[in-house]
Amino acid sequence: MFAREREDGETIAVKIDRGERDALVAMQPGTFVVTPHYENHPWVIVRLASVDPDELAELLTEAWRMTAAKRTRERFDAERVLDQS
């Protein structure tokens, strides 16, 4: 699992590198938060009403990459390179 909608319907939990999580929470505490439940886990809560859509897409892509199989990631990355050409 790399993301999940939370029960409130206004936030999602996204898997993330802890260092990046801490930086996001420090820079944008109105958008990113860590509750006690997620404190010891590599997850961040994202407030959907305030997150930039491009930033959310990037977070979800990176979260997926953290959980996807190596060959799947490699195929995905190769296709992205072709799309950018």
N, CA, C and O atoms as a CHARMM CRD file, in Angstrom:
* protein
*
  340
    1    1 MET  N      0.84600  -1.17000   0.00000 PROA 1      0.00000
    2    1 MET  CA     0.00000   0.00000   0.00000 PROA 1      0.00000
    3    1 MET  C      0.90100   1.24600   0.00000 PROA 1      0.00000
    4    1 MET  O      1.89300   1.31000   0.72600 PROA 1      0.00000
    5    2 PHE  N      0.53900   2.21600  -0.81700 PROA 2      0.00000
    6    2 PHE  CA     1.34200   3.43400  -0.87800 PROA 2      0.00000
    7    2 PHE  C      0.54400   4.68600  -0.54000 PROA 2      0.00000
    8    2 PHE  O      1.12400   5.75000  -0.32700 PROA 2      0.00000
    9    3 ALA  N     -0.78600   4.56900  -0.49000 PROA 3      0.00000
   10    3 ALA  CA    -1.64000   5.69500  -0.09900 PROA 3      0.00000
   11    3 ALA  C     -3.00700   5.14700   0.27300 PROA 3      0.00000
   12    3 ALA  O     -3.41000   4.06900  -0.16200 PROA 3      0.00000
   13    4 ARG  N     -3.70300   5.91900   1.08600 PROA 4      0.00000
   14    4 ARG  CA    -5.07200   5.53100   1.41900 PROA 4      0.00000
   15    4 ARG  C     -5.87000   6.75700   1.80900 PROA 4      0.00000
   16    4 ARG  O     -5.36100   7.69000   2.43000 PROA 4      0.00000
   17    5 GLU  N     -7.13700   6.73000   1.42600 PROA 5      0.00000
   18    5 GLU  CA    -8.03900   7.80200   1.83100 PROA 5      0.00000
   19    5 GLU  C     -8.39100   7.59800   3.29500 PROA 5      0.00000
   20    5 GLU  O     -8.62600   6.47300   3.73700 PROA 5      0.00000
   21    6 ARG  N     -8.42600   8.67400   4.03000 PROA 6      0.00000
   22    6 ARG  CA    -8.79200   8.57800   5.43700 PROA 6      0.00000
   23    6 ARG  C    -10.29700   8.73900   5.59600 PROA 6      0.00000
   24    6 ARG  O    -10.98000   9.22100   4.69300 PROA 6      0.00000
   25    7 GLU  N    -10.79100   8.34100   6.72200 PROA 7      0.00000
   26    7 GLU  CA   -12.22400   8.30600   6.98100 PROA 7      0.00000
   27    7 GLU  C    -12.89300   9.67400   6.88100 PROA 7      0.00000
   28    7 GLU  O    -14.08600   9.74900   6.58500 PROA 7      0.00000
   29    8 ASP  N    -12.16300  10.74000   7.11900 PROA 8      0.00000
   30    8 ASP  CA   -12.76900  12.08000   7.10500 PROA 8      0.00000
   31    8 ASP  C    -13.10700  12.56600   5.69900 PROA 8      0.00000
   32    8 ASP  O    -13.84400  13.53900   5.54100 PROA 8      0.00000
   33    9 GLY  N    -12.57000  11.89200   4.66900 PROA 9      0.00000
   34    9 GLY  CA   -12.83400  12.27900   3.29300 PROA 9      0.00000
   35    9 GLY  C    -12.12500  13.54700   2.86000 PROA 9      0.00000
   36    9 GLY  O    -12.29300  13.98800   1.72300 PROA 9      0.00000
   37   10 GLU  N    -11.34100  14.14000   3.73900 PROA 10     0.00000
   38   10 GLU  CA   -10.64200  15.39500   3.44700 PROA 10     0.00000
   39   10 GLU  C     -9.12800  15.24600   3.40900 PROA 10     0.00000
   40   10 GLU  O     -8.41300  16.16700   3.01500 PROA 10     0.00000
   41   11 THR  N     -8.64700  14.07900   3.82000 PROA 11     0.00000
   42   11 THR  CA    -7.20900  13.84700   3.86900 PROA 11     0.00000
   43   11 THR  C     -6.89000  12.46000   3.33700 PROA 11     0.00000
   44   11 THR  O     -7.73700  11.56700   3.30300 PROA 11     0.00000
   45   12 ILE  N     -5.62900  12.31200   2.92000 PROA 12     0.00000
   46   12 ILE  CA    -5.12100  10.99300   2.56200 PROA 12     0.00000
   47   12 ILE  C     -3.80100  10.78400   3.28600 PROA 12     0.00000
   48   12 ILE  O     -3.10800  11.74500   3.62000 PROA 12     0.00000
   49   13 ALA  N     -3.46300   9.54800   3.52200 PROA 13     0.00000
   50   13 ALA  CA    -2.16900   9.18300   4.07800 PROA 13     0.00000
   51   13 ALA  C     -1.31900   8.67100   2.92100 PROA 13     0.00000
   52   13 ALA  O     -1.76800   7.84400   2.12700 PROA 13     0.00000
   53   14 VAL  N     -0.09300   9.16800   2.83300 PROA 14     0.00000
   54   14 VAL  CA     0.80200   8.81400   1.73500 PROA 14     0.00000
   55   14 VAL  C      2.13100   8.32800   2.30400 PROA 14     0.00000
   56   14 VAL  O      2.69900   8.95200   3.20000 PROA 14     0.00000
   57   15 LYS  N      2.61000   7.22800   1.78400 PROA 15     0.00000
   58   15 LYS  CA     3.91900   6.70500   2.17400 PROA 15     0.00000
   59   15 LYS  C      4.99400   7.67500   1.69000 PROA 15     0.00000
   60   15 LYS  O      4.90500   8.20000   0.57900 PROA 15     0.00000
   61   16 ILE  N      6.00900   7.91400   2.52100 PROA 16     0.00000
   62   16 ILE  CA     7.00800   8.92300   2.19100 PROA 16     0.00000
   63   16 ILE  C      8.30000   8.65700   2.96000 PROA 16     0.00000
   64   16 ILE  O      8.28300   8.05600   4.03400 PROA 16     0.00000
   65   17 ASP  N      9.39300   9.10000   2.41000 PROA 17     0.00000
   66   17 ASP  CA    10.67400   9.07100   3.10500 PROA 17     0.00000
   67   17 ASP  C     10.55500   9.97700   4.33900 PROA 17     0.00000
   68   17 ASP  O     10.03100  11.08700   4.24400 PROA 17     0.00000
   69   18 ARG  N     11.02900   9.51600   5.46800 PROA 18     0.00000
   70   18 ARG  CA    10.87500  10.28900   6.70800 PROA 18     0.00000
   71   18 ARG  C     11.55200  11.64900   6.66300 PROA 18     0.00000
   72   18 ARG  O     11.01500  12.62100   7.19500 PROA 18     0.00000
   73   19 GLY  N     12.70600  11.73400   6.04600 PROA 19     0.00000
   74   19 GLY  CA    13.38800  13.02800   5.93500 PROA 19     0.00000
   75   19 GLY  C     12.58000  14.01500   5.12000 PROA 19     0.00000
   76   19 GLY  O     12.46400  15.18700   5.47800 PROA 19     0.00000
   77   20 GLU  N     12.02200  13.53400   4.02100 PROA 20     0.00000
   78   20 GLU  CA    11.17700  14.39000   3.19000 PROA 20     0.00000
   79   20 GLU  C      9.90000  14.76600   3.94000 PROA 20     0.00000
   80   20 GLU  O      9.42800  15.90000   3.85400 PROA 20     0.00000
   81   21 ARG  N      9.35800  13.81300   4.66600 PROA 21     0.00000
   82   21 ARG  CA     8.15600  14.07800   5.46300 PROA 21     0.00000
   83   21 ARG  C      8.39500  15.21500   6.44600 PROA 21     0.00000
   84   21 ARG  O      7.59200  16.14300   6.53800 PROA 21     0.00000
   85   22 ASP  N      9.49400  15.14200   7.17400 PROA 22     0.00000
   86   22 ASP  CA     9.78000  16.16200   8.17000 PROA 22     0.00000
   87   22 ASP  C      9.93800  17.53300   7.52700 PROA 22     0.00000
   88   22 ASP  O      9.49800  18.53900   8.08100 PROA 22     0.00000
   89   23 ALA  N     10.56700  17.56900   6.35600 PROA 23     0.00000
   90   23 ALA  CA    10.74400  18.84200   5.65100 PROA 23     0.00000
   91   23 ALA  C      9.39200  19.40200   5.19500 PROA 23     0.00000
   92   23 ALA  O      9.14300  20.59700   5.35100 PROA 23     0.00000
   93   24 LEU  N      8.52100  18.56300   4.63500 PROA 24     0.00000
   94   24 LEU  CA     7.20400  19.02200   4.18500 PROA 24     0.00000
   95   24 LEU  C      6.37300  19.54800   5.34700 PROA 24     0.00000
   96   24 LEU  O      5.74300  20.60000   5.23400 PROA 24     0.00000
   97   25 VAL  N      6.36700  18.82600   6.45700 PROA 25     0.00000
   98   25 VAL  CA     5.59200  19.24400   7.62700 PROA 25     0.00000
   99   25 VAL  C      6.12200  20.57400   8.15500 PROA 25     0.00000
  100   25 VAL  O      5.33900  21.43800   8.55000 PROA 25     0.00000
  101   26 ALA  N      7.43600  20.74400   8.16400 PROA 26     0.00000
  102   26 ALA  CA     8.01700  22.00100   8.65600 PROA 26     0.00000
  103   26 ALA  C      7.70700  23.17100   7.73100 PROA 26     0.00000
  104   26 ALA  O      7.44200  24.27900   8.19800 PROA 26     0.00000
  105   27 MET  N      7.74000  22.93000   6.41100 PROA 27     0.00000
  106   27 MET  CA     7.53600  24.01000   5.44800 PROA 27     0.00000
  107   27 MET  C      6.06100  24.32500   5.20100 PROA 27     0.00000
  108   27 MET  O      5.70900  25.47300   4.93100 PROA 27     0.00000
  109   28 GLN  N      5.19200  23.30500   5.29300 PROA 28     0.00000
  110   28 GLN  CA     3.77500  23.49800   4.96600 PROA 28     0.00000
  111   28 GLN  C      2.87700  22.79300   5.99200 PROA 28     0.00000
  112   28 GLN  O      2.17600  21.83900   5.65400 PROA 28     0.00000
  113   29 PRO  N      2.90200  23.26200   7.23900 PROA 29     0.00000
  114   29 PRO  CA     2.11800  22.57800   8.27900 PROA 29     0.00000
  115   29 PRO  C      0.60300  22.65300   8.07000 PROA 29     0.00000
  116   29 PRO  O     -0.13700  21.89200   8.69300 PROA 29     0.00000
  117   30 GLY  N      0.13500  23.54500   7.21500 PROA 30     0.00000
  118   30 GLY  CA    -1.28200  23.61400   6.91300 PROA 30     0.00000
  119   30 GLY  C     -1.72500  22.55500   5.92400 PROA 30     0.00000
  120   30 GLY  O     -2.91800  22.28900   5.77800 PROA 30     0.00000
  121   31 THR  N     -0.76200  21.95100   5.24400 PROA 31     0.00000
  122   31 THR  CA    -1.06200  20.94200   4.23200 PROA 31     0.00000
  123   31 THR  C     -0.63300  19.54500   4.66400 PROA 31     0.00000
  124   31 THR  O     -1.33100  18.56600   4.39900 PROA 31     0.00000
  125   32 PHE  N      0.50400  19.45500   5.32500 PROA 32     0.00000
  126   32 PHE  CA     1.06400  18.15400   5.71200 PROA 32     0.00000
  127   32 PHE  C      1.13800  18.05100   7.23200 PROA 32     0.00000
  128   32 PHE  O      1.53200  19.00000   7.91000 PROA 32     0.00000
  129   33 VAL  N      0.75700  16.90100   7.75400 PROA 33     0.00000
  130   33 VAL  CA     0.74100  16.69500   9.20300 PROA 33     0.00000
  131   33 VAL  C      1.06200  15.23500   9.51100 PROA 33     0.00000
  132   33 VAL  O      0.83300  14.34300   8.69400 PROA 33     0.00000
  133   34 VAL  N      1.58900  15.02000  10.69500 PROA 34     0.00000
  134   34 VAL  CA     1.83700  13.66100  11.17500 PROA 34     0.00000
  135   34 VAL  C      1.11400  13.52400  12.51100 PROA 34     0.00000
  136   34 VAL  O      1.41200  14.23900  13.46700 PROA 34     0.00000
  137   35 THR  N      0.17400  12.60800  12.56300 PROA 35     0.00000
  138   35 THR  CA    -0.53400  12.33900  13.81700 PROA 35     0.00000
  139   35 THR  C      0.27500  11.33100  14.63600 PROA 35     0.00000
  140   35 THR  O      1.17300  10.67900  14.10400 PROA 35     0.00000
  141   36 PRO  N     -0.03700  11.20200  15.91800 PROA 36     0.00000
  142   36 PRO  CA     0.68500  10.22200  16.73200 PROA 36     0.00000
  143   36 PRO  C      0.65300   8.80700  16.14000 PROA 36     0.00000
  144   36 PRO  O      1.61300   8.05000  16.28800 PROA 36     0.00000
  145   37 HSD  N     -0.43300   8.45900  15.48000 PROA 37     0.00000
  146   37 HSD  CA    -0.54400   7.12200  14.87700 PROA 37     0.00000
  147   37 HSD  C      0.55700   6.87300  13.83500 PROA 37     0.00000
  148   37 HSD  O      1.06700   5.75800  13.72700 PROA 37     0.00000
  149   38 TYR  N      0.91900   7.90600  13.07300 PROA 38     0.00000
  150   38 TYR  CA     1.90900   7.76500  12.00200 PROA 38     0.00000
  151   38 TYR  C      3.31500   8.20000  12.39700 PROA 38     0.00000
  152   38 TYR  O      4.24200   8.11200  11.59200 PROA 38     0.00000
  153   39 GLU  N      3.47600   8.66400  13.61500 PROA 39     0.00000
  154   39 GLU  CA     4.75000   9.22200  14.06400 PROA 39     0.00000
  155   39 GLU  C      5.95200   8.30300  13.82100 PROA 39     0.00000
  156   39 GLU  O      7.01200   8.77100  13.40500 PROA 39     0.00000
  157   40 ASN  N      5.80000   7.03200  14.06900 PROA 40     0.00000
  158   40 ASN  CA     6.90900   6.08100  13.92900 PROA 40     0.00000
  159   40 ASN  C      6.87400   5.30400  12.62000 PROA 40     0.00000
  160   40 ASN  O      7.51800   4.26300  12.49200 PROA 40     0.00000
  161   41 HSD  N      6.12400   5.80800  11.65300 PROA 41     0.00000
  162   41 HSD  CA     5.97800   5.13800  10.36800 PROA 41     0.00000
  163   41 HSD  C      6.26900   6.12200   9.23500 PROA 41     0.00000
  164   41 HSD  O      6.11900   7.33000   9.41900 PROA 41     0.00000
  165   42 PRO  N      6.67800   5.63200   8.08000 PROA 42     0.00000
  166   42 PRO  CA     7.01900   6.52700   6.95600 PROA 42     0.00000
  167   42 PRO  C      5.77800   6.98300   6.17700 PROA 42     0.00000
  168   42 PRO  O      5.62600   6.67500   4.99500 PROA 42     0.00000
  169   43 TRP  N      4.91000   7.71100   6.84800 PROA 43     0.00000
  170   43 TRP  CA     3.66700   8.19400   6.24600 PROA 43     0.00000
  171   43 TRP  C      3.45100   9.64700   6.62500 PROA 43     0.00000
  172   43 TRP  O      3.90900  10.10300   7.67300 PROA 43     0.00000
  173   44 VAL  N      2.75000  10.37000   5.76300 PROA 44     0.00000
  174   44 VAL  CA     2.35100  11.74700   6.05100 PROA 44     0.00000
  175   44 VAL  C      0.88300  11.88100   5.68800 PROA 44     0.00000
  176   44 VAL  O      0.40400  11.24300   4.75000 PROA 44     0.00000
  177   45 ILE  N      0.17800  12.70700   6.42900 PROA 45     0.00000
  178   45 ILE  CA    -1.21900  12.99800   6.10700 PROA 45     0.00000
  179   45 ILE  C     -1.24000  14.27300   5.27900 PROA 45     0.00000
  180   45 ILE  O     -0.59600  15.26500   5.61900 PROA 45     0.00000
  181   46 VAL  N     -1.99200  14.22800   4.18900 PROA 46     0.00000
  182   46 VAL  CA    -2.06800  15.34400   3.24200 PROA 46     0.00000
  183   46 VAL  C     -3.49600  15.88400   3.24300 PROA 46     0.00000
  184   46 VAL  O     -4.45400  15.14000   3.03600 PROA 46     0.00000
  185   47 ARG  N     -3.62300  17.18000   3.47600 PROA 47     0.00000
  186   47 ARG  CA    -4.93900  17.83200   3.40700 PROA 47     0.00000
  187   47 ARG  C     -5.22800  18.15700   1.93800 PROA 47     0.00000
  188   47 ARG  O     -4.54400  18.98100   1.33000 PROA 47     0.00000
  189   48 LEU  N     -6.22500  17.51600   1.38900 PROA 48     0.00000
  190   48 LEU  CA    -6.51300  17.62500  -0.04100 PROA 48     0.00000
  191   48 LEU  C     -6.92300  19.03500  -0.46300 PROA 48     0.00000
  192   48 LEU  O     -6.63700  19.44600  -1.58700 PROA 48     0.00000
  193   49 ALA  N     -7.57600  19.77000   0.40700 PROA 49     0.00000
  194   49 ALA  CA    -8.04800  21.11200   0.05700 PROA 49     0.00000
  195   49 ALA  C     -6.90900  22.10500  -0.13400 PROA 49     0.00000
  196   49 ALA  O     -7.07600  23.11900  -0.81200 PROA 49     0.00000
  197   50 SER  N     -5.75600  21.82100   0.45600 PROA 50     0.00000
  198   50 SER  CA    -4.67500  22.80000   0.37800 PROA 50     0.00000
  199   50 SER  C     -3.43200  22.33700  -0.37500 PROA 50     0.00000
  200   50 SER  O     -2.51300  23.13000  -0.58300 PROA 50     0.00000
  201   51 VAL  N     -3.38300  21.08100  -0.78300 PROA 51     0.00000
  202   51 VAL  CA    -2.19000  20.59500  -1.48400 PROA 51     0.00000
  203   51 VAL  C     -2.23600  21.00100  -2.95400 PROA 51     0.00000
  204   51 VAL  O     -3.29200  20.97900  -3.58700 PROA 51     0.00000
  205   52 ASP  N     -1.08400  21.36700  -3.47700 PROA 52     0.00000
  206   52 ASP  CA    -0.95600  21.66500  -4.90200 PROA 52     0.00000
  207   52 ASP  C     -1.11500  20.34500  -5.67600 PROA 52     0.00000
  208   52 ASP  O     -0.46200  19.35700  -5.33900 PROA 52     0.00000
  209   53 PRO  N     -1.96700  20.31700  -6.70000 PROA 53     0.00000
  210   53 PRO  CA    -2.19500  19.06500  -7.44200 PROA 53     0.00000
  211   53 PRO  C     -0.92000  18.44900  -8.02500 PROA 53     0.00000
  212   53 PRO  O     -0.77000  17.22700  -8.02400 PROA 53     0.00000
  213   54 ASP  N     -0.01100  19.27700  -8.51700 PROA 54     0.00000
  214   54 ASP  CA     1.23700  18.73600  -9.06600 PROA 54     0.00000
  215   54 ASP  C      2.10100  18.12600  -7.96500 PROA 54     0.00000
  216   54 ASP  O      2.74300  17.09600  -8.17100 PROA 54     0.00000
  217   55 GLU  N      2.11300  18.76100  -6.80500 PROA 55     0.00000
  218   55 GLU  CA     2.87800  18.22400  -5.68500 PROA 55     0.00000
  219   55 GLU  C      2.28100  16.90000  -5.22000 PROA 55     0.00000
  220   55 GLU  O      3.01500  15.96700  -4.89400 PROA 55     0.00000
  221   56 LEU  N      0.95600  16.81400  -5.18800 PROA 56     0.00000
  222   56 LEU  CA     0.30200  15.57500  -4.80100 PROA 56     0.00000
  223   56 LEU  C      0.62000  14.46400  -5.79700 PROA 56     0.00000
  224   56 LEU  O      0.89300  13.33200  -5.39800 PROA 56     0.00000
  225   57 ALA  N      0.58700  14.77900  -7.07700 PROA 57     0.00000
  226   57 ALA  CA     0.91600  13.78000  -8.09800 PROA 57     0.00000
  227   57 ALA  C      2.34100  13.26400  -7.90300 PROA 57     0.00000
  228   57 ALA  O      2.60000  12.06600  -8.01600 PROA 57     0.00000
  229   58 GLU  N      3.25000  14.17400  -7.61300 PROA 58     0.00000
  230   58 GLU  CA     4.64500  13.77300  -7.38300 PROA 58     0.00000
  231   58 GLU  C      4.75900  12.89200  -6.13900 PROA 58     0.00000
  232   58 GLU  O      5.45500  11.87600  -6.16300 PROA 58     0.00000
  233   59 LEU  N      4.08700  13.26900  -5.05800 PROA 59     0.00000
  234   59 LEU  CA     4.11400  12.47100  -3.83500 PROA 59     0.00000
  235   59 LEU  C      3.56000  11.07100  -4.06300 PROA 59     0.00000
  236   59 LEU  O      4.13100  10.08400  -3.59900 PROA 59     0.00000
  237   60 LEU  N      2.44300  10.99200  -4.78000 PROA 60     0.00000
  238   60 LEU  CA     1.84100   9.68800  -5.04400 PROA 60     0.00000
  239   60 LEU  C      2.71900   8.82700  -5.94800 PROA 60     0.00000
  240   60 LEU  O      2.81900   7.61500  -5.75600 PROA 60     0.00000
  241   61 THR  N      3.34500   9.45300  -6.92200 PROA 61     0.00000
  242   61 THR  CA     4.25000   8.70800  -7.80000 PROA 61     0.00000
  243   61 THR  C      5.42400   8.15800  -7.01100 PROA 61     0.00000
  244   61 THR  O      5.79300   6.99400  -7.17100 PROA 61     0.00000
  245   62 GLU  N      6.01200   8.98600  -6.16100 PROA 62     0.00000
  246   62 GLU  CA     7.15300   8.52700  -5.36300 PROA 62     0.00000
  247   62 GLU  C      6.73500   7.46300  -4.35100 PROA 62     0.00000
  248   62 GLU  O      7.48800   6.52400  -4.09100 PROA 62     0.00000
  249   63 ALA  N      5.55200   7.60400  -3.78400 PROA 63     0.00000
  250   63 ALA  CA     5.04800   6.59200  -2.85000 PROA 63     0.00000
  251   63 ALA  C      4.85300   5.25700  -3.56800 PROA 63     0.00000
  252   63 ALA  O      5.19000   4.19600  -3.04300 PROA 63     0.00000
  253   64 TRP  N      4.30500   5.33500  -4.77300 PROA 64     0.00000
  254   64 TRP  CA     4.12100   4.11600  -5.57000 PROA 64     0.00000
  255   64 TRP  C      5.47200   3.48500  -5.87700 PROA 64     0.00000
  256   64 TRP  O      5.63000   2.26800  -5.78600 PROA 64     0.00000
  257   65 ARG  N      6.44700   4.31700  -6.24300 PROA 65     0.00000
  258   65 ARG  CA     7.77800   3.80500  -6.57500 PROA 65     0.00000
  259   65 ARG  C      8.40400   3.08000  -5.38000 PROA 65     0.00000
  260   65 ARG  O      9.15700   2.12300  -5.55900 PROA 65     0.00000
  261   66 MET  N      8.09500   3.53600  -4.16000 PROA 66     0.00000
  262   66 MET  CA     8.63300   2.90300  -2.95200 PROA 66     0.00000
  263   66 MET  C      8.08600   1.49600  -2.75900 PROA 66     0.00000
  264   66 MET  O      8.72200   0.66700  -2.10900 PROA 66     0.00000
  265   67 THR  N      6.91900   1.22200  -3.31400 PROA 67     0.00000
  266   67 THR  CA     6.27900  -0.07100  -3.07800 PROA 67     0.00000
  267   67 THR  C      6.24200  -0.98000  -4.30900 PROA 67     0.00000
  268   67 THR  O      6.03300  -2.18600  -4.18100 PROA 67     0.00000
  269   68 ALA  N      6.44100  -0.41600  -5.48400 PROA 68     0.00000
  270   68 ALA  CA     6.35200  -1.20300  -6.71800 PROA 68     0.00000
  271   68 ALA  C      7.54600  -2.15200  -6.86300 PROA 68     0.00000
  272   68 ALA  O      8.63000  -1.90100  -6.33700 PROA 68     0.00000
  273   69 ALA  N      7.32100  -3.22000  -7.57200 PROA 69     0.00000
  274   69 ALA  CA     8.39900  -4.16300  -7.87100 PROA 69     0.00000
  275   69 ALA  C      9.45000  -3.48800  -8.75100 PROA 69     0.00000
  276   69 ALA  O      9.13500  -2.59100  -9.53300 PROA 69     0.00000
  277   70 LYS  N     10.68500  -3.92400  -8.61500 PROA 70     0.00000
  278   70 LYS  CA    11.80000  -3.30800  -9.33000 PROA 70     0.00000
  279   70 LYS  C     11.56600  -3.27100 -10.84300 PROA 70     0.00000
  280   70 LYS  O     11.76200  -2.22800 -11.46600 PROA 70     0.00000
  281   71 ARG  N     11.15700  -4.37200 -11.43100 PROA 71     0.00000
  282   71 ARG  CA    10.95600  -4.41300 -12.88900 PROA 71     0.00000
  283   71 ARG  C      9.83500  -3.47700 -13.32500 PROA 71     0.00000
  284   71 ARG  O      9.91100  -2.86300 -14.39000 PROA 71     0.00000
  285   72 THR  N      8.81300  -3.37300 -12.51400 PROA 72     0.00000
  286   72 THR  CA     7.70300  -2.47400 -12.82800 PROA 72     0.00000
  287   72 THR  C      8.18000  -1.02400 -12.78600 PROA 72     0.00000
  288   72 THR  O      7.85200  -0.23300 -13.67000 PROA 72     0.00000
  289   73 ARG  N      8.95400  -0.68000 -11.75800 PROA 73     0.00000
  290   73 ARG  CA     9.52800   0.67400 -11.65600 PROA 73     0.00000
  291   73 ARG  C     10.40600   0.98000 -12.85500 PROA 73     0.00000
  292   73 ARG  O     10.33200   2.07000 -13.42100 PROA 73     0.00000
  293   74 GLU  N     11.23000   0.03000 -13.24100 PROA 74     0.00000
  294   74 GLU  CA    12.12900   0.23900 -14.37600 PROA 74     0.00000
  295   74 GLU  C     11.34800   0.49800 -15.66000 PROA 74     0.00000
  296   74 GLU  O     11.70600   1.38500 -16.43500 PROA 74     0.00000
  297   75 ARG  N     10.29100  -0.26400 -15.88600 PROA 75     0.00000
  298   75 ARG  CA     9.43900  -0.03900 -17.06500 PROA 75     0.00000
  299   75 ARG  C      8.78000   1.33200 -17.01400 PROA 75     0.00000
  300   75 ARG  O      8.74800   2.04900 -18.01400 PROA 75     0.00000
  301   76 PHE  N      8.26200   1.69000 -15.86500 PROA 76     0.00000
  302   76 PHE  CA     7.61800   2.98500 -15.66900 PROA 76     0.00000
  303   76 PHE  C      8.60500   4.11500 -15.95900 PROA 76     0.00000
  304   76 PHE  O      8.29000   5.05600 -16.68800 PROA 76     0.00000
  305   77 ASP  N      9.80200   4.01100 -15.37900 PROA 77     0.00000
  306   77 ASP  CA    10.81900   5.05000 -15.57800 PROA 77     0.00000
  307   77 ASP  C     11.22700   5.15300 -17.04000 PROA 77     0.00000
  308   77 ASP  O     11.41900   6.25500 -17.55300 PROA 77     0.00000
  309   78 ALA  N     11.36000   4.02600 -17.71000 PROA 78     0.00000
  310   78 ALA  CA    11.73900   4.04200 -19.12500 PROA 78     0.00000
  311   78 ALA  C     10.65900   4.72600 -19.96200 PROA 78     0.00000
  312   78 ALA  O     10.97400   5.48300 -20.88000 PROA 78     0.00000
  313   79 GLU  N      9.41000   4.46900 -19.65500 PROA 79     0.00000
  314   79 GLU  CA     8.31200   5.10700 -20.37900 PROA 79     0.00000
  315   79 GLU  C      8.26800   6.60500 -20.12200 PROA 79     0.00000
  316   79 GLU  O      7.94900   7.37600 -21.02800 PROA 79     0.00000
  317   80 ARG  N      8.58100   7.02800 -18.90900 PROA 80     0.00000
  318   80 ARG  CA     8.61000   8.45900 -18.59500 PROA 80     0.00000
  319   80 ARG  C      9.70000   9.17300 -19.38200 PROA 80     0.00000
  320   80 ARG  O      9.51100  10.29900 -19.84200 PROA 80     0.00000
  321   81 VAL  N     10.84200   8.51000 -19.53200 PROA 81     0.00000
  322   81 VAL  CA    11.94400   9.09600 -20.30400 PROA 81     0.00000
  323   81 VAL  C     11.50800   9.26500 -21.75600 PROA 81     0.00000
  324   81 VAL  O     11.77000  10.29800 -22.37200 PROA 81     0.00000
  325   82 LEU  N     10.84400   8.24800 -22.29700 PROA 82     0.00000
  326   82 LEU  CA    10.36700   8.33900 -23.68300 PROA 82     0.00000
  327   82 LEU  C      9.32800   9.44600 -23.84000 PROA 82     0.00000
  328   82 LEU  O      9.33800  10.16300 -24.84000 PROA 82     0.00000
  329   83 ASP  N      8.44100   9.59100 -22.87400 PROA 83     0.00000
  330   83 ASP  CA     7.41400  10.62600 -22.93000 PROA 83     0.00000
  331   83 ASP  C      8.00300  12.02700 -22.88000 PROA 83     0.00000
  332   83 ASP  O      7.42600  12.96200 -23.43600 PROA 83     0.00000
  333   84 GLN  N      9.14600  12.18400 -22.21900 PROA 84     0.00000
  334   84 GLN  CA     9.77600  13.50100 -22.07500 PROA 84     0.00000
  335   84 GLN  C     10.62400  13.86000 -23.28100 PROA 84     0.00000
  336   84 GLN  O     11.06000  15.00300 -23.41600 PROA 84     0.00000
  337   85 SER  N     10.86300  12.89000 -24.16100 PROA 85     0.00000
  338   85 SER  CA    11.68900  13.12000 -25.35000 PROA 85     0.00000
  339   85 SER  C     10.93000  13.86600 -26.41500 PROA 85     0.00000
  340   85 SER  O     11.47500  14.14300 -27.48300 PROA 85     0.00000
